Amino acid sequence: MKKNDLKEISIVTFIIISHPSTIITTAPDKQEVYEMVIHSAALPSKLDTGYKPIFF
């Protein structure tokens, strides 16, 4: 990308849960997982609020 003078892009990963009553729990020290797992109804607002990508 640098060779062609292109800006770096971030890739955002989400785990989308389609069934509204599904509950997933994570260990307290896994905050990054908690922020990636969302219900499908929350996806539009998550993208509209300027989500900060998490880099591993």
PyMOL commands that place a pseudoatom at each C-alpha (Angstrom):
pseudoatom trace, name=CA, resn=MET, resi=1, chain=A, elem=C, hetatm=0, pos=[0.000, 0.000, 0.000]
pseudoatom trace, name=CA, resn=LYS, resi=2, chain=A, elem=C, hetatm=0, pos=[2.854, 2.355, 0.791]
pseudoatom trace, name=CA, resn=LYS, resi=3, chain=A, elem=C, hetatm=0, pos=[4.400, 1.571, -2.571]
pseudoatom trace, name=CA, resn=ASN, resi=4, chain=A, elem=C, hetatm=0, pos=[1.268, 2.873, -4.318]
pseudoatom trace, name=CA, resn=ASP, resi=5, chain=A, elem=C, hetatm=0, pos=[0.849, 5.781, -1.892]
pseudoatom trace, name=CA, resn=LEU, resi=6, chain=A, elem=C, hetatm=0, pos=[-2.382, 4.392, -0.445]
pseudoatom trace, name=CA, resn=LYS, resi=7, chain=A, elem=C, hetatm=0, pos=[-3.567, 5.065, 3.073]
pseudoatom trace, name=CA, resn=GLU, resi=8, chain=A, elem=C, hetatm=0, pos=[-3.719, 2.235, 5.540]
pseudoatom trace, name=CA, resn=ILE, resi=9, chain=A, elem=C, hetatm=0, pos=[-7.196, 1.007, 6.287]
pseudoatom trace, name=CA, resn=SER, resi=10, chain=A, elem=C, hetatm=0, pos=[-8.438, -0.629, 9.436]
pseudoatom trace, name=CA, resn=ILE, resi=11, chain=A, elem=C, hetatm=0, pos=[-10.412, -3.818, 9.388]
pseudoatom trace, name=CA, resn=VAL, resi=12, chain=A, elem=C, hetatm=0, pos=[-13.075, -3.985, 12.039]
pseudoatom trace, name=CA, resn=THR, resi=13, chain=A, elem=C, hetatm=0, pos=[-14.250, -7.384, 13.203]
pseudoatom trace, name=CA, resn=PHE, resi=14, chain=A, elem=C, hetatm=0, pos=[-17.597, -7.937, 14.839]
pseudoatom trace, name=CA, resn=ILE, resi=15, chain=A, elem=C, hetatm=0, pos=[-19.311, -11.083, 15.991]
pseudoatom trace, name=CA, resn=ILE, resi=16, chain=A, elem=C, hetatm=0, pos=[-22.985, -10.511, 15.272]
pseudoatom trace, name=CA, resn=ILE, resi=17, chain=A, elem=C, hetatm=0, pos=[-25.653, -12.401, 17.186]
pseudoatom trace, name=CA, resn=SER, resi=18, chain=A, elem=C, hetatm=0, pos=[-28.909, -12.626, 15.272]
pseudoatom trace, name=CA, resn=HIS, resi=19, chain=A, elem=C, hetatm=0, pos=[-31.176, -14.055, 17.960]
pseudoatom trace, name=CA, resn=PRO, resi=20, chain=A, elem=C, hetatm=0, pos=[-32.155, -11.224, 20.360]
pseudoatom trace, name=CA, resn=SER, resi=21, chain=A, elem=C, hetatm=0, pos=[-32.360, -13.388, 23.479]
pseudoatom trace, name=CA, resn=THR, resi=22, chain=A, elem=C, hetatm=0, pos=[-28.889, -14.904, 23.088]
pseudoatom trace, name=CA, resn=ILE, resi=23, chain=A, elem=C, hetatm=0, pos=[-26.527, -14.048, 25.932]
pseudoatom trace, name=CA, resn=ILE, resi=24, chain=A, elem=C, hetatm=0, pos=[-22.786, -14.556, 25.690]
pseudoatom trace, name=CA, resn=THR, resi=25, chain=A, elem=C, hetatm=0, pos=[-20.535, -14.045, 28.691]
pseudoatom trace, name=CA, resn=THR, resi=26, chain=A, elem=C, hetatm=0, pos=[-16.787, -13.543, 28.712]
pseudoatom trace, name=CA, resn=ALA, resi=27, chain=A, elem=C, hetatm=0, pos=[-14.069, -13.480, 31.323]
pseudoatom trace, name=CA, resn=PRO, resi=28, chain=A, elem=C, hetatm=0, pos=[-13.684, -10.059, 32.994]
pseudoatom trace, name=CA, resn=ASP, resi=29, chain=A, elem=C, hetatm=0, pos=[-10.192, -9.600, 31.544]
pseudoatom trace, name=CA, resn=LYS, resi=30, chain=A, elem=C, hetatm=0, pos=[-11.419, -10.050, 27.945]
pseudoatom trace, name=CA, resn=GLN, resi=31, chain=A, elem=C, hetatm=0, pos=[-12.802, -6.551, 27.339]
pseudoatom trace, name=CA, resn=GLU, resi=32, chain=A, elem=C, hetatm=0, pos=[-11.849, -6.661, 23.638]
pseudoatom trace, name=CA, resn=VAL, resi=33, chain=A, elem=C, hetatm=0, pos=[-14.099, -9.691, 23.104]
pseudoatom trace, name=CA, resn=TYR, resi=34, chain=A, elem=C, hetatm=0, pos=[-16.953, -8.006, 24.948]
pseudoatom trace, name=CA, resn=GLU, resi=35, chain=A, elem=C, hetatm=0, pos=[-16.718, -5.015, 22.591]
pseudoatom trace, name=CA, resn=MET, resi=36, chain=A, elem=C, hetatm=0, pos=[-16.698, -7.191, 19.455]
pseudoatom trace, name=CA, resn=VAL, resi=37, chain=A, elem=C, hetatm=0, pos=[-19.785, -9.309, 20.220]
pseudoatom trace, name=CA, resn=ILE, resi=38, chain=A, elem=C, hetatm=0, pos=[-23.038, -7.453, 19.532]
pseudoatom trace, name=CA, resn=HIS, resi=39, chain=A, elem=C, hetatm=0, pos=[-26.640, -8.186, 18.677]
pseudoatom trace, name=CA, resn=SER, resi=40, chain=A, elem=C, hetatm=0, pos=[-27.656, -7.514, 15.080]
pseudoatom trace, name=CA, resn=ALA, resi=41, chain=A, elem=C, hetatm=0, pos=[-29.985, -4.674, 16.116]
pseudoatom trace, name=CA, resn=ALA, resi=42, chain=A, elem=C, hetatm=0, pos=[-27.010, -2.790, 17.595]
pseudoatom trace, name=CA, resn=LEU, resi=43, chain=A, elem=C, hetatm=0, pos=[-24.868, -2.917, 14.446]
pseudoatom trace, name=CA, resn=PRO, resi=44, chain=A, elem=C, hetatm=0, pos=[-26.118, 0.307, 12.779]
pseudoatom trace, name=CA, resn=SER, resi=45, chain=A, elem=C, hetatm=0, pos=[-25.600, 2.383, 15.905]
pseudoatom trace, name=CA, resn=LYS, resi=46, chain=A, elem=C, hetatm=0, pos=[-22.199, 0.796, 16.535]
pseudoatom trace, name=CA, resn=LEU, resi=47, chain=A, elem=C, hetatm=0, pos=[-21.052, 1.864, 13.064]
pseudoatom trace, name=CA, resn=ASP, resi=48, chain=A, elem=C, hetatm=0, pos=[-22.620, 5.333, 13.310]
pseudoatom trace, name=CA, resn=THR, resi=49, chain=A, elem=C, hetatm=0, pos=[-20.903, 6.207, 16.582]
pseudoatom trace, name=CA, resn=GLY, resi=50, chain=A, elem=C, hetatm=0, pos=[-17.393, 6.103, 15.185]
pseudoatom trace, name=CA, resn=TYR, resi=51, chain=A, elem=C, hetatm=0, pos=[-16.341, 2.725, 16.502]
pseudoatom trace, name=CA, resn=LYS, resi=52, chain=A, elem=C, hetatm=0, pos=[-12.654, 2.574, 17.410]
pseudoatom trace, name=CA, resn=PRO, resi=53, chain=A, elem=C, hetatm=0, pos=[-11.066, -0.486, 15.838]
pseudoatom trace, name=CA, resn=ILE, resi=54, chain=A, elem=C, hetatm=0, pos=[-9.191, -2.889, 18.057]
pseudoatom trace, name=CA, resn=PHE, resi=55, chain=A, elem=C, hetatm=0, pos=[-5.826, -4.034, 16.732]
pseudoatom trace, name=CA, resn=PHE, resi=56, chain=A, elem=C, hetatm=0, pos=[-4.353, -7.366, 17.814]
for i in range(1, 56): cmd.bond("trace and resi %d" % i, "trace and resi %d" % (i + 1))
show_as sticks, trace
zoom trace
